[in-house]
Amino acid sequence: MDQWLEQTKEDLQSYSIEKPDLENVGATRDVPFAELDTQEMLFAGLKTRLQLMSPYIDKWPQAMVLGLKPQNVRTTLGKLHAIQDEIWFQAGDRSNDISWYAKRMMLFKIYCLTETYMLQDKSADFADTWLFLERRIKEADDLHHTISQSKTLGETVSKGVFSIMSILSPSNLNMDDKKMKDMQEELHKQQNKTKDE
């Protein structure tokens, strides 16, 4: 019975990721990508996907926990990759070099950060989440332009490392990022408290 219950939980978690993904394919195709620049395309694709998650927002943390179980990580990562790949494809990306991987990794990071922020967002229609998403996309685009304008490999590496360090530096966090960090720490404390009981 316990094994059946565990399998049912895993199937439910997988369905909760797959159902919005299946809906997402049609939803992103309705976005007028041809009229948008790259930042707007990425924003529209990620926002569409995250909006599809909103009906499940109260149960989404439990789905995330199930998705991170060792036996489910491979499937979860595959589904998250498919989301990023679909958004880039709809945005017109047909690259076949190292940038293909870099673009999807960058979008994966933005998606995960925004999804985490959305779980804590209490603003009307997730308005704060969409502002957060917009800023993350702009920061990624700024980093891309800084690196592409570099003339030498050494300068590129130096600027890349400096940019990453400035993003990670607590003194450089925007107000909403600090608020998100505080909320994450509070959530972590609550989880540890629950484990101790």
Backbone as CSV, one residue per row, in Angstrom:
resi,resn,N_x,N_y,N_z,CA_x,CA_y,CA_z,C_x,C_y,C_z
1,MET,0.823,-1.200,0.000,0.000,0.000,0.000,0.869,1.269,0.000
2,ASP,1.934,1.271,0.829,2.817,2.436,0.892,3.492,2.693,-0.452
3,GLN,3.887,1.594,-1.118,4.541,1.751,-2.419,3.560,2.339,-3.437
4,TRP,2.313,1.903,-3.410,1.282,2.429,-4.317,1.056,3.920,-4.051
5,LEU,0.973,4.295,-2.763,0.761,5.693,-2.394,1.926,6.560,-2.860
6,GLU,3.153,6.070,-2.698,4.340,6.815,-3.138,4.326,7.002,-4.652
7,GLN,3.965,5.938,-5.395,3.898,6.030,-6.860,2.813,7.016,-7.286
8,THR,1.689,7.027,-6.583,0.601,7.958,-6.893,1.052,9.399,-6.703
9,LYS,1.796,9.671,-5.638,2.328,11.017,-5.399,3.257,11.435,-6.541
10,GLU,4.130,10.512,-6.964,5.068,10.818,-8.042,4.329,11.080,-9.353
11,ASP,3.295,10.273,-9.625,2.511,10.476,-10.848,1.807,11.824,-10.822
12,LEU,1.280,12.204,-9.661,0.598,13.489,-9.517,1.577,14.642,-9.736
13,GLN,2.784,14.518,-9.179,3.798,15.554,-9.359,4.174,15.674,-10.821
14,SER,4.376,14.540,-11.480,4.736,14.555,-12.891,3.618,15.170,-13.721
15,TYR,2.372,14.826,-13.410,1.230,15.390,-14.140,1.144,16.893,-13.926
16,SER,1.421,17.343,-12.701,1.318,18.773,-12.408,2.357,19.579,-13.176
17,ILE,3.479,18.949,-13.539,4.465,19.621,-14.380,4.070,19.473,-15.853
18,GLU,3.668,18.249,-16.254,3.356,17.991,-17.656,2.131,18.755,-18.135
19,LYS,1.069,18.816,-17.327,-0.167,19.467,-17.772,0.080,20.916,-18.170
20,PRO,0.714,21.739,-17.312,1.022,23.094,-17.766,1.958,23.116,-18.975
21,ASP,2.880,22.127,-19.080,3.768,22.103,-20.238,2.982,21.867,-21.517
22,LEU,2.023,20.939,-21.470,1.223,20.671,-22.654,0.396,21.898,-23.019
23,GLU,-0.143,22.565,-22.008,-0.898,23.786,-22.259,0.029,24.879,-22.776
24,ASN,1.267,24.878,-22.279,2.231,25.923,-22.624,2.556,25.936,-24.111
25,VAL,2.607,24.750,-24.726,2.940,24.681,-26.144,1.955,25.525,-26.941
26,GLY,0.673,25.346,-26.678,-0.335,26.144,-27.370,-0.316,27.585,-26.943
27,ALA,-0.089,27.835,-25.662,-0.132,29.200,-25.141,0.991,30.058,-25.714
28,THR,2.199,29.503,-25.821,3.302,30.305,-26.351,3.142,30.540,-27.842
29,ARG,2.463,29.660,-28.513,2.261,29.855,-29.954,1.280,30.989,-30.232
30,ASP,0.499,31.376,-29.227,-0.422,32.501,-29.373,0.263,33.845,-29.138
31,VAL,1.492,33.826,-28.602,2.228,35.063,-28.344,2.810,35.563,-29.663
32,PRO,2.639,36.856,-29.998,3.146,37.380,-31.280,4.656,37.595,-31.244
33,PHE,5.419,36.497,-31.225,6.868,36.578,-31.083,7.530,37.419,-32.169
34,ALA,6.997,37.394,-33.381,7.621,38.131,-34.492,7.661,39.636,-34.224
35,GLU,6.760,40.120,-33.387,6.683,41.554,-33.103,7.497,41.964,-31.874
36,LEU,8.135,41.007,-31.216,8.834,41.277,-29.958,10.343,41.172,-30.127
37,ASP,11.098,41.913,-29.270,12.550,41.707,-29.245,12.838,40.507,-28.335
38,THR,14.094,40.109,-28.255,14.445,38.881,-27.530,14.030,38.939,-26.065
39,GLN,14.301,40.059,-25.379,13.914,40.175,-23.969,12.401,40.015,-23.805
40,GLU,11.641,40.638,-24.674,10.174,40.551,-24.588,9.690,39.131,-24.884
41,MET,10.359,38.459,-25.820,9.987,37.078,-26.141,10.204,36.158,-24.942
42,LEU,11.378,36.286,-24.307,11.679,35.448,-23.152,10.724,35.745,-22.010
43,PHE,10.454,37.027,-21.800,9.515,37.423,-20.748,8.142,36.813,-21.016
44,ALA,7.646,36.941,-22.243,6.318,36.425,-22.587,6.255,34.911,-22.414
45,GLY,7.299,34.201,-22.852,7.315,32.746,-22.729,7.345,32.279,-21.282
46,LEU,8.227,32.883,-20.471,8.323,32.492,-19.064,7.073,32.885,-18.290
47,LYS,6.558,34.064,-18.552,5.345,34.510,-17.855,4.171,33.587,-18.187
48,THR,4.050,33.225,-19.458,2.971,32.316,-19.865,3.068,30.998,-19.112
49,ARG,4.272,30.444,-19.046,4.471,29.157,-18.344,4.170,29.292,-16.855
50,LEU,4.644,30.346,-16.245,4.410,30.532,-14.811,2.940,30.818,-14.514
51,GLN,2.246,31.515,-15.390,0.820,31.761,-15.187,0.037,30.453,-15.208
52,LEU,0.465,29.499,-15.999,-0.202,28.206,-16.043,-0.038,27.445,-14.721
53,MET,1.004,27.790,-13.966,1.251,27.165,-12.672,0.361,27.778,-11.578
54,SER,-0.126,28.998,-11.792,-0.811,29.730,-10.730,-2.017,29.014,-10.106
55,PRO,-2.816,28.234,-10.848,-3.917,27.530,-10.173,-3.441,26.506,-9.141
56,TYR,-2.191,26.064,-9.274,-1.637,25.048,-8.375,-0.715,25.663,-7.326
57,ILE,-0.694,26.987,-7.204,0.326,27.673,-6.400,0.361,27.200,-4.944
58,ASP,-0.792,26.877,-4.362,-0.821,26.443,-2.967,-0.159,25.081,-2.764
59,LYS,-0.212,24.233,-3.774,0.360,22.889,-3.671,1.704,22.762,-4.379
60,TRP,2.133,23.831,-5.049,3.358,23.737,-5.843,4.608,23.420,-5.020
61,PRO,4.758,23.965,-3.802,5.958,23.591,-3.024,6.060,22.083,-2.792
62,GLN,4.920,21.422,-2.534,4.946,19.968,-2.345,5.339,19.267,-3.649
63,ALA,4.842,19.781,-4.782,5.217,19.194,-6.072,6.710,19.367,-6.319
64,MET,7.262,20.525,-5.919,8.697,20.761,-6.093,9.511,19.780,-5.252
65,VAL,9.062,19.535,-4.018,9.756,18.587,-3.140,9.750,17.198,-3.767
66,LEU,8.586,16.770,-4.268,8.511,15.462,-4.918,9.416,15.406,-6.147
67,GLY,9.458,16.494,-6.901,10.281,16.536,-8.104,11.768,16.465,-7.818
68,LEU,12.173,16.851,-6.602,13.592,16.840,-6.245,14.027,15.555,-5.547
69,LYS,13.098,14.629,-5.368,13.489,13.331,-4.807,14.442,12.651,-5.786
70,PRO,15.430,11.933,-5.270,16.443,11.325,-6.150,15.857,10.543,-7.327
71,GLN,14.788,9.804,-7.093,14.224,9.001,-8.176,13.470,9.842,-9.212
72,ASN,13.194,11.122,-8.901,12.430,11.982,-9.816,13.247,13.094,-10.460
73,VAL,14.470,13.324,-9.975,15.262,14.466,-10.445,15.486,14.423,-11.947
74,ARG,15.803,13.272,-12.468,16.082,13.158,-13.906,14.870,13.587,-14.739
75,THR,13.689,13.103,-14.361,12.469,13.462,-15.079,12.170,14.948,-14.932
76,THR,12.317,15.480,-13.721,12.048,16.896,-13.471,12.967,17.778,-14.300
77,LEU,14.267,17.469,-14.295,15.211,18.269,-15.068,14.913,18.185,-16.564
78,GLY,14.506,17.010,-17.020,14.138,16.856,-18.425,12.952,17.733,-18.797
79,LYS,11.969,17.788,-17.928,10.783,18.612,-18.195,11.128,20.104,-18.132
80,LEU,11.971,20.498,-17.181,12.390,21.896,-17.091,13.217,22.295,-18.315
81,HIS,14.056,21.380,-18.783,14.822,21.656,-20.008,13.875,21.848,-21.193
82,ALA,12.839,21.014,-21.267,11.886,21.110,-22.381,11.186,22.473,-22.382
83,ILE,10.901,23.007,-21.194,10.274,24.334,-21.100,11.210,25.380,-21.708
84,GLN,12.488,25.362,-21.280,13.450,26.355,-21.766,13.657,26.213,-23.270
85,ASP,13.753,24.973,-23.742,13.981,24.735,-25.158,12.800,25.231,-25.994
86,GLU,11.581,24.975,-25.527,10.390,25.421,-26.255,10.338,26.945,-26.333
87,ILE,10.641,27.612,-25.229,10.601,29.082,-25.220,11.645,29.648,-26.182
88,TRP,12.877,29.128,-26.133,13.903,29.619,-27.057,13.542,29.310,-28.511
89,PHE,12.975,28.118,-28.746,12.580,27.766,-30.110,11.511,28.729,-30.621
90,GLN,10.497,28.995,-29.781,9.436,29.923,-30.176,9.996,31.335,-30.379
91,ALA,11.069,31.660,-29.649,11.699,32.977,-29.790,12.613,33.049,-31.016
92,GLY,12.731,31.935,-31.748,13.489,31.953,-32.998,14.923,31.481,-32.889
93,ASP,15.325,30.929,-31.742,16.709,30.484,-31.580,16.931,29.180,-32.337
94,ARG,17.873,29.190,-33.262,18.232,27.988,-34.013,19.738,27.742,-33.917
95,SER,20.354,28.230,-32.845,21.805,28.090,-32.696,22.186,26.620,-32.562
96,ASN,23.386,26.284,-33.012,23.880,24.910,-32.907,25.332,24.885,-32.429
97,ASP,25.659,25.868,-31.587,27.001,25.931,-31.016,26.872,25.968,-29.490
98,ILE,27.934,26.363,-28.816,27.935,26.382,-27.348,26.890,27.343,-26.780
99,SER,26.517,28.343,-27.566,25.521,29.303,-27.071,24.160,28.640,-26.851
100,TRP,23.884,27.544,-27.561,22.628,26.809,-27.376,22.500,26.386,-25.906
101,TYR,23.584,25.854,-25.356,23.583,25.413,-23.958,23.535,26.602,-23.009
102,ALA,24.333,27.615,-23.293,24.393,28.786,-22.411,23.037,29.475,-22.309
103,LYS,22.342,29.606,-23.428,21.029,30.268,-23.426,20.026,29.499,-22.584
104,ARG,20.036,28.189,-22.702,19.077,27.382,-21.950,19.419,27.351,-20.459
105,MET,20.697,27.336,-20.143,21.105,27.393,-18.730,20.708,28.723,-18.107
106,MET,20.909,29.805,-18.857,20.543,31.130,-18.363,19.030,31.205,-18.120
107,LEU,18.243,30.714,-19.065,16.789,30.756,-18.928,16.320,29.840,-17.793
108,PHE,16.994,28.697,-17.632,16.687,27.767,-16.542,16.872,28.463,-15.194
109,LYS,17.977,29.180,-15.044,18.252,29.899,-13.793,17.182,30.955,-13.540
110,ILE,16.847,31.733,-14.565,15.829,32.776,-14.413,14.488,32.152,-14.056
111,TYR,14.142,31.049,-14.710,12.871,30.377,-14.431,12.813,29.908,-12.974
112,CYS,13.868,29.245,-12.514,13.883,28.725,-11.138,13.810,29.852,-10.105
113,LEU,14.565,30.926,-10.328,14.523,32.066,-9.408,13.118,32.681,-9.368
114,THR,12.513,32.844,-10.534,11.198,33.480,-10.603,10.124,32.573,-10.018
115,GLU,10.235,31.280,-10.266,9.278,30.329,-9.692,9.337,30.382,-8.167
116,THR,10.544,30.419,-7.616,10.709,30.513,-6.161,10.131,31.821,-5.630
117,TYR,10.400,32.908,-6.327,9.861,34.213,-5.924,8.336,34.194,-5.967
118,MET,7.776,33.589,-7.000,6.320,33.540,-7.186,5.627,32.817,-6.033
119,LEU,6.273,31.793,-5.491,5.684,31.039,-4.384,5.457,31.912,-3.148
120,GLN,6.263,32.966,-3.007,6.168,33.845,-1.838,5.406,35.140,-2.142
121,ASP,5.061,35.364,-3.404,4.470,36.626,-3.836,3.002,36.719,-3.423
122,LYS,2.662,37.788,-2.722,1.274,38.021,-2.289,0.640,39.196,-3.032
123,SER,1.327,39.754,-4.025,0.792,40.906,-4.759,-0.335,40.461,-5.692
124,ALA,-1.179,41.408,-6.069,-2.327,41.117,-6.932,-1.844,40.614,-8.291
125,ASP,-2.382,39.475,-8.726,-2.043,38.878,-10.020,-0.539,38.695,-10.212
126,PHE,0.181,38.503,-9.109,1.623,38.264,-9.128,2.394,39.402,-9.808
127,ALA,1.927,40.616,-9.612,2.571,41.787,-10.251,4.039,41.897,-9.867
128,ASP,4.379,41.644,-8.605,5.777,41.726,-8.170,6.634,40.654,-8.850
129,THR,6.045,39.482,-9.074,6.771,38.404,-9.747,7.143,38.815,-11.170
130,TRP,6.214,39.470,-11.871,6.500,39.853,-13.260,7.567,40.957,-13.313
131,LEU,7.583,41.840,-12.322,8.647,42.850,-12.251,9.996,42.179,-11.966
132,PHE,9.983,41.212,-11.058,11.188,40.450,-10.724,11.716,39.738,-11.974
133,LEU,10.825,39.085,-12.713,11.195,38.373,-13.935,11.793,39.331,-14.964
134,GLU,11.166,40.471,-15.126,11.651,41.468,-16.085,13.083,41.902,-15.755
135,ARG,13.352,42.139,-14.451,14.700,42.556,-14.035,15.734,41.454,-14.263
136,ARG,15.355,40.192,-13.992,16.310,39.091,-14.194,16.658,38.956,-15.676
137,ILE,15.686,39.105,-16.554,15.953,39.001,-17.990,16.842,40.151,-18.443
138,LYS,16.584,41.348,-17.928,17.411,42.504,-18.298,18.848,42.308,-17.811
139,GLU,19.022,41.808,-16.584,20.369,41.563,-16.058,21.117,40.542,-16.925
140,ALA,20.431,39.489,-17.340,21.061,38.472,-18.187,21.443,39.067,-19.534
141,ASP,20.577,39.903,-20.090,20.873,40.546,-21.377,22.052,41.509,-21.244
142,ASP,22.091,42.261,-20.139,23.218,43.174,-19.897,24.537,42.403,-19.794
143,LEU,24.506,41.266,-19.105,25.707,40.435,-18.970,26.145,39.931,-20.349
144,HIS,25.198,39.497,-21.161,25.508,39.021,-22.508,26.171,40.124,-23.334
145,HIS,25.630,41.340,-23.280,26.201,42.452,-24.050,27.602,42.814,-23.555
146,THR,27.806,42.783,-22.247,29.121,43.092,-21.687,30.161,42.094,-22.193
147,ILE,29.793,40.812,-22.161,30.737,39.779,-22.602,30.972,39.862,-24.102
148,SER,29.920,40.080,-24.887,30.082,40.116,-26.343,30.871,41.340,-26.809
149,GLN,30.925,42.397,-26.000,31.678,43.593,-26.363,33.151,43.494,-25.977
150,SER,33.494,42.470,-25.205,34.881,42.295,-24.782,35.745,41.919,-25.985
151,LYS,36.970,42.446,-26.019,37.835,42.236,-27.172,38.767,41.036,-27.016
152,THR,39.079,40.646,-25.801,39.995,39.526,-25.603,39.375,38.502,-24.672
153,LEU,39.908,37.298,-24.718,39.416,36.242,-23.851,39.622,36.612,-22.384
154,GLY,40.788,37.171,-22.060,41.069,37.577,-20.679,40.072,38.612,-20.190
155,GLU,39.765,39.580,-21.033,38.812,40.620,-20.667,37.417,40.015,-20.494
156,THR,37.068,39.071,-21.363,35.771,38.403,-21.273,35.646,37.652,-19.953
157,VAL,36.659,36.855,-19.626,36.637,36.088,-18.376,36.573,37.030,-17.183
158,SER,37.374,38.079,-17.198,37.402,39.048,-16.108,36.038,39.701,-15.918
159,LYS,35.442,40.156,-17.003,34.128,40.794,-16.906,33.060,39.806,-16.468
160,GLY,33.135,38.574,-16.966,32.162,37.553,-16.581,32.229,37.240,-15.096
161,VAL,33.447,37.040,-14.585,33.630,36.750,-13.159,33.176,37.936,-12.318
162,PHE,33.549,39.156,-12.722,33.136,40.347,-11.989,31.612,40.474,-11.966
163,SER,30.969,40.210,-13.104,29.510,40.316,-13.175,28.842,39.296,-12.269
164,ILE,29.353,38.067,-12.288,28.784,37.021,-11.432,28.971,37.375,-9.968
165,MET,30.170,37.843,-9.605,30.425,38.216,-8.213,29.531,39.376,-7.779
166,SER,29.296,40.334,-8.674,28.445,41.467,-8.304,27.003,41.026,-8.123
167,ILE,26.571,40.011,-8.875,25.210,39.493,-8.706,25.093,38.766,-7.380
168,LEU,26.141,38.005,-7.007,26.099,37.209,-5.783,26.366,38.020,-4.525
169,SER,26.948,39.191,-4.674,27.315,40.014,-3.528,26.070,40.563,-2.832
170,PRO,25.900,40.295,-1.519,24.723,40.787,-0.805,24.575,42.305,-0.858
171,SER,25.679,43.042,-0.986,25.582,44.497,-1.013,24.967,44.996,-2.325
172,ASN,24.908,44.111,-3.328,24.384,44.509,-4.631,22.936,44.052,-4.841
173,LEU,22.337,43.443,-3.832,20.983,42.939,-3.997,19.980,44.080,-4.025
174,ASN,19.029,43.981,-4.956,17.921,44.934,-4.976,16.988,44.631,-3.818
175,MET,16.105,45.557,-3.515,15.194,45.395,-2.387,14.379,44.111,-2.505
176,ASP,13.845,43.836,-3.689,13.017,42.653,-3.828,13.845,41.378,-3.675
177,ASP,15.119,41.416,-4.068,15.973,40.260,-3.915,16.274,39.984,-2.445
178,LYS,16.479,41.044,-1.663,16.715,40.875,-0.236,15.466,40.302,0.419
179,LYS,14.320,40.833,0.005,13.055,40.347,0.547,12.898,38.864,0.215
180,MET,13.250,38.482,-1.012,13.159,37.082,-1.396,14.121,36.240,-0.564
181,LYS,15.340,36.735,-0.370,16.327,36.005,0.433,15.821,35.831,1.862
182,ASP,15.233,36.876,2.433,14.680,36.794,3.787,13.560,35.763,3.856
183,MET,12.697,35.771,2.828,11.596,34.808,2.804,12.121,33.384,2.683
184,GLN,13.171,33.195,1.879,13.751,31.869,1.736,14.369,31.399,3.052
185,GLU,15.057,32.308,3.748,15.645,31.957,5.037,14.566,31.609,6.049
186,GLU,13.467,32.360,6.050,12.355,32.084,6.963,11.734,30.729,6.644
187,LEU,11.553,30.433,5.361,11.014,29.141,4.948,11.945,28.017,5.376
188,HIS,13.260,28.226,5.231,14.251,27.226,5.636,14.182,26.985,7.145
189,LYS,14.038,28.063,7.926,13.920,27.928,9.384,12.678,27.123,9.759
190,GLN,11.568,27.421,9.064,10.314,26.701,9.352,10.445,25.230,9.018
191,GLN,11.133,24.913,7.894,11.334,23.515,7.529,12.203,22.800,8.549
192,ASN,13.272,23.467,9.025,14.133,22.862,10.048,13.383,22.674,11.354
193,LYS,12.516,23.637,11.700,11.731,23.534,12.918,10.782,22.352,12.833
194,THR,10.174,22.147,11.659,9.261,21.034,11.447,9.999,19.719,11.550
195,LYS,11.220,19.629,11.023,12.022,18.420,11.094,12.384,18.064,12.534
196,ASP,12.656,19.103,13.364,13.059,18.901,14.750,11.914,18.410,15.627
197,GLU,10.687,18.691,15.218,9.515,18.321,16.050,9.155,16.890,15.935
